[in-house]
Amino acid sequence: MFVDSIAQSIVDDVVTRLGVRVNIMDEHGVIIASSDRSRVGTVHEGAVRVLRTGAPLSLTRDAARTLGGTQAGVNLPLRVDGRITGVVGVRGEPDEVGEIARAVARLAELMMMRETFAGEVGWRHQVRRQTVGDLLAGRLTEAGWRQGQQLGGCRVEAPFALFAVRGGGLGPGPGGEPREPYRLLETDERAALIVPDGTGTVWVVSGGDPAALRHRLSRLCARDPAAGVLDAGRAEDFPTLLERAERARLALRRPLTGEVRLADLELVVLLGRLDEDVRSAAAERVLGPLSAELRRTLRVYFELNRGVAESADRLRVHRNTLAYRLGRITELTGRDPRVFQDAVILQAALHLDDPA
């Protein structure tokens, strides 16, 4: 939650530097700071809608007349550690002030974070976490990326390398941060971002040549058979990093074990863009008759490139038992996993069946 004086100082600074009119609203939609001081303490109906939906609200002059206490402009949610704590609004026609509004919102979020974690050792980690969280959510601008690094005490420049890690001793500790990640990966804290998300995945963003970091991640995987590393590849600029982050997030809908390249998961990424209802319906059409045991058999069979001996070993069954199960799958679905075209459809359905 913002201290009103800090919110007003942000508004005053923006007005002085950019000459635009700004409001900052609290978690109830009440204006707590404004370039028009007479509006402080009033309810901003546009902010109330943003708080209710969690989505930005852009209003033209005509549209604004339908909401109380609202004028033309762009209203954006303010998030700290994934929670909406307020709203920032910039007055003007949306196509003219949209970029300014995003920059002001980012500054306000970082100031809120600094206020929340001031005096705590972990405040810079929170800035880094917020920056990477915004990157993965697709709402981070290049200016916000630079701002987050400056406040987070690091400098990561293009070309970028992006990795996602699960397990291997790099998982979050009791406080939510990875256990000594920079020491484990022998990486300078000023030259990389290593941040956990809410799922236990640790994201690593570095600049320059990633060969040494890739080697250390490979060693980490070798020590823990259950660990997984997703290598999202090289990004020459920030827009490419943003695109890679979105694809990597979609790719991680599926389990991650061993070393995997994002380029090898295009099918998973493409299917991950489908609406959840479409995903569920398509998976049910193909896999509906199969038991959990038969679905696991299929997953292992495809993970091991349809190798019969290897799949039987992994499943700890006789090869004849595996052959029986594959035959049973064919009977129930009408698709034979030993036939290429049928295997493609069955594998796509398995990806759709993976929990998001």
C-alpha positions in Angstrom: 0.0 0.0 0.0 1.3 3.5 -0.9 2.1 6.2 1.6 0.1 9.2 0.2 3.1 11.5 0.3 5.2 9.1 -1.8 2.4 8.7 -4.3 2.1 12.5 -4.5 5.8 12.9 -5.0 5.7 10.6 -8.0 2.7 12.5 -9.5 4.5 15.8 -9.0 7.7 14.5 -10.6 5.8 13.2 -13.6 3.9 16.4 -14.1 7.2 18.4 -13.9 9.1 16.2 -16.3 6.4 15.2 -18.8 3.6 17.7 -18.4 0.9 15.1 -18.2 -1.9 14.8 -15.6 -1.7 11.8 -13.4 -3.8 10.1 -10.6 -2.8 7.4 -8.3 -5.6 5.4 -6.6 -5.5 3.0 -3.7 -6.8 -0.6 -3.4 -10.4 0.8 -3.0 -10.3 3.1 -6.1 -9.9 6.3 -4.0 -7.6 8.9 -5.4 -4.7 9.4 -3.0 -2.5 11.6 -5.2 -3.3 13.7 -8.2 -2.0 16.5 -10.4 -5.4 18.1 -9.5 -5.3 18.2 -5.7 -9.1 18.9 -5.5 -9.7 15.3 -6.7 -7.8 13.6 -3.8 -10.2 11.6 -1.6 -12.8 11.0 -4.3 -13.6 7.7 -5.9 -12.4 7.0 -9.4 -14.9 4.6 -11.0 -12.4 3.7 -13.7 -10.0 2.5 -11.1 -12.7 0.5 -9.4 -13.3 -1.3 -12.6 -9.6 -2.0 -13.0 -9.4 -3.3 -9.5 -12.4 -5.6 -10.1 -11.2 -7.0 -13.4 -7.5 -6.8 -13.0 -7.3 -5.5 -16.6 -6.1 -2.1 -17.9 -8.9 0.4 -18.9 -8.5 2.8 -21.7 -11.2 5.5 -22.1 -11.8 8.0 -24.9 -13.4 11.3 -24.0 -16.8 10.1 -25.0 -16.5 6.8 -23.1 -15.3 8.5 -19.9 -18.6 10.4 -19.6 -20.3 7.1 -18.7 -18.2 6.6 -15.5 -18.3 8.8 -12.4 -15.2 10.7 -11.4 -13.4 9.6 -14.6 -11.9 11.4 -17.5 -10.3 10.3 -20.8 -7.1 8.4 -20.3 -5.4 5.1 -19.5 -5.8 3.4 -16.2 -3.4 0.5 -15.3 -3.2 -1.8 -12.3 -0.3 -1.5 -9.9 1.1 -4.9 -8.9 3.6 -5.8 -6.2 4.6 -9.4 -5.9 1.7 -10.4 -8.1 -0.9 -8.6 -6.0 -2.9 -5.6 -7.3 -2.4 -2.8 -4.7 -3.7 0.2 -6.6 -4.2 1.9 -9.9 -2.4 4.6 -11.9 -4.2 6.8 -14.4 -2.8 9.2 -17.0 -5.2 11.7 -18.5 -5.5 12.1 -22.3 -6.6 10.2 -25.4 -5.3 6.6 -25.1 -3.4 6.5 -28.3 -1.4 9.6 -27.1 -0.6 8.7 -23.5 -0.5 4.9 -23.5 3.3 4.6 -23.4 3.6 7.3 -20.8 1.0 5.5 -18.6 3.0 2.2 -18.7 6.2 4.0 -17.8 4.5 5.8 -14.9 2.9 2.5 -13.7 6.2 0.8 -13.7 7.9 3.6 -11.7 5.0 3.5 -9.2 5.3 -0.2 -8.7 9.0 0.0 -8.1 8.6 2.8 -5.6 5.9 0.8 -3.8 8.2 -2.1 -3.7 11.0 -0.1 -2.3 8.7 1.3 0.4 7.5 -2.2 1.3 10.9 -3.8 1.5 13.0 -0.8 2.6 15.6 -1.8 5.2 15.2 -5.5 4.4 18.1 -7.5 2.9 15.7 -9.0 0.3 14.4 -5.8 -1.2 16.6 -6.0 -4.3 15.6 -9.6 -4.8 11.9 -8.4 -4.7 12.7 -5.9 -7.5 14.3 -8.6 -9.5 11.4 -11.0 -8.9 8.9 -8.4 -10.0 11.0 -7.6 -13.1 11.2 -11.2 -14.2 7.5 -11.8 -13.3 6.6 -8.9 -15.6 8.8 -10.3 -18.3 7.1 -13.7 -18.1 3.6 -12.1 -18.1 4.5 -10.1 -21.2 3.8 -6.7 -19.6 7.4 -5.5 -19.3 8.6 -2.7 -21.5 12.2 -2.2 -22.5 12.3 1.0 -20.3 10.9 -1.1 -17.4 13.6 -3.7 -18.0 16.3 -1.1 -17.6 14.5 0.5 -14.6 14.2 -2.9 -12.8 17.9 -3.7 -13.3 19.0 -0.3 -12.0 17.0 -0.7 -8.8 17.8 -4.4 -8.6 21.5 -3.7 -8.6 22.4 -5.6 -11.8 23.2 -5.0 -15.5 22.1 -7.6 -18.0 22.6 -6.5 -21.6 21.9 -8.1 -25.0 22.6 -10.6 -26.3 20.5 -12.4 -23.7 20.3 -16.1 -22.7 17.2 -17.4 -20.9 16.9 -20.6 -18.9 14.3 -22.2 -16.7 15.4 -24.7 -14.0 13.5 -27.2 -11.9 15.2 -29.1 -9.1 18.9 -29.7 -8.9 19.2 -27.9 -5.6 18.2 -24.6 -7.1 14.7 -24.6 -5.8 13.3 -21.9 -3.5 14.3 -22.0 0.1 12.1 -21.1 3.1 12.0 -17.4 2.2 11.0 -18.1 -1.3 14.4 -17.2 -2.9 16.6 -19.8 -4.5 19.2 -21.4 -2.2 22.5 -19.5 -3.0 21.8 -19.5 -6.7 24.6 -17.2 -7.7 27.2 -19.3 -5.8 25.8 -22.6 -7.1 26.0 -21.3 -10.7 29.2 -19.4 -10.1 27.6 -16.3 -11.5 28.1 -12.7 -10.6 25.0 -11.3 -9.0 25.5 -8.0 -10.9 25.5 -9.8 -14.3 22.4 -12.1 -14.1 18.9 -12.4 -12.8 18.1 -15.7 -11.0 14.6 -15.6 -9.8 12.0 -18.2 -8.7 8.3 -18.0 -9.7 5.3 -19.3 -7.8 5.6 -22.8 -9.3 9.1 -23.7 -8.0 10.7 -22.9 -11.4 13.8 -20.8 -11.2 14.4 -18.4 -14.2 17.9 -17.4 -15.2 18.5 -14.4 -17.5 22.1 -13.5 -18.4 23.9 -11.5 -20.9 26.8 -12.2 -23.2 28.1 -15.7 -24.0 26.1 -18.3 -22.1 28.5 -21.2 -22.8 29.9 -21.4 -19.2 26.5 -20.9 -17.6 25.0 -23.6 -19.8 27.8 -26.0 -18.8 27.2 -25.3 -15.1 23.5 -25.9 -15.6 24.3 -29.2 -17.3 26.4 -30.3 -14.3 23.5 -29.4 -12.0 21.2 -31.7 -14.0 23.8 -34.5 -14.0 23.9 -34.4 -10.2 20.1 -34.7 -9.9 18.3 -37.1 -12.3 15.0 -35.4 -11.4 16.2 -31.9 -12.3 15.3 -30.2 -15.6 16.8 -27.3 -17.6 14.9 -25.5 -20.4 17.3 -23.7 -22.7 15.3 -20.9 -24.4 18.3 -20.0 -26.6 19.9 -16.7 -27.5 17.9 -13.4 -27.9 19.7 -10.6 -29.7 17.4 -7.8 -28.3 14.8 -7.2 -25.7 11.7 -7.8 -28.0 13.2 -11.3 -28.8 13.8 -11.9 -25.1 10.1 -11.0 -24.4 9.0 -13.5 -27.1 11.3 -16.2 -25.9 10.0 -15.8 -22.3 6.4 -16.2 -23.5 7.2 -19.4 -25.4 9.2 -20.8 -22.5 6.3 -20.2 -20.1 4.0 -22.1 -22.5 6.5 -24.9 -22.9 6.7 -25.4 -19.1 3.1 -26.6 -19.1 4.7 -30.0 -19.5 7.0 -31.8 -17.0 10.7 -30.8 -17.3 13.3 -33.4 -16.9 16.9 -33.4 -18.2 18.2 -30.8 -20.6 15.6 -29.6 -23.1 15.9 -27.0 -25.9 12.9 -24.6 -26.4 13.4 -25.2 -30.2 12.4 -28.8 -29.7 9.1 -28.0 -28.0 7.4 -26.0 -30.8 4.4 -28.4 -30.7 4.0 -27.9 -26.9 4.2 -24.1 -27.4 1.7 -24.0 -30.3 -0.8 -26.1 -28.4 -0.2 -24.0 -25.2 -1.7 -21.0 -27.0 -5.1 -22.7 -27.3 -8.0 -21.8 -24.9 -8.3 -24.1 -21.9 -11.7 -25.3 -22.9 -10.5 -26.1 -26.4 -7.5 -28.0 -24.9 -9.6 -30.1 -22.6 -12.3 -30.9 -25.2 -9.6 -32.0 -27.8 -7.7 -34.1 -25.3 -10.9 -35.8 -24.1 -12.0 -36.6 -27.7 -8.7 -38.5 -28.3 -7.8 -39.9 -24.9 -11.1 -40.2 -23.2 -11.3 -44.0 -23.1 -7.8 -44.4 -21.8 -7.0 -45.1 -18.1 -4.2 -43.3 -16.2 -2.0 -46.3 -16.7 -2.4 -46.3 -20.5 -1.8 -42.6 -20.7 1.4 -43.0 -18.7 2.4 -45.8 -21.0 1.9 -43.5 -24.0 3.9 -40.7 -22.4 6.9 -42.9 -21.7 6.7 -44.6 -25.1 6.8 -41.2 -26.9 9.4 -39.7 -24.5 11.7 -42.6 -25.5 11.1 -42.1 -29.2 8.8 -45.2 -29.4 11.7 -47.5 -28.3 10.0 -50.7 -27.2 12.9 -52.1 -25.1 13.7 -48.7 -23.4 10.0 -48.1 -22.7 9.4 -51.5 -21.2 12.5 -51.0 -19.0 11.3 -47.5 -17.9 7.8 -48.9 -17.1 9.2 -52.0 -15.5 7.1 -54.3 -17.5 7.8 -57.2 -20.0 8.0 -56.2 -23.7 4.9 -58.4 -24.3 3.0 -56.4 -21.6 4.0 -53.2 -23.4 2.8 -54.6 -26.7 -0.5 -55.6 -25.1 -1.0 -52.1 -23.8 -0.2 -50.5 -27.1 -2.7 -52.8 -28.7 -5.3 -51.9 -26.1 -4.7 -48.2 -26.8 -5.4 -48.8 -30.5 -8.6 -50.7 -29.7 -9.9 -47.9 -27.4 -8.9 -44.8 -29.4 -8.9 -46.2 -33.0 -5.3 -44.8 -33.3 -2.2 -47.0 -33.3 0.8 -45.3 -31.5 3.1 -47.5 -33.7 1.9 -45.7 -36.8 3.4 -42.3 -37.4 0.3 -40.3 -38.3 -1.7 -41.7 -35.4 1.3 -41.2 -33.1 1.3 -37.5 -33.9 -2.3 -37.1 -33.0 -1.9 -39.1 -29.8 1.1 -37.2 -28.7 -0.6 -33.8 -29.4 -3.5 -35.0 -27.3 -1.1 -35.9 -24.4 0.4 -32.4 -24.5 -3.2 -30.9 -24.4 -3.9 -33.2 -21.4 -1.0 -31.9 -19.4 -2.1 -29.6 -16.6 -1.5 -25.9 -17.3 
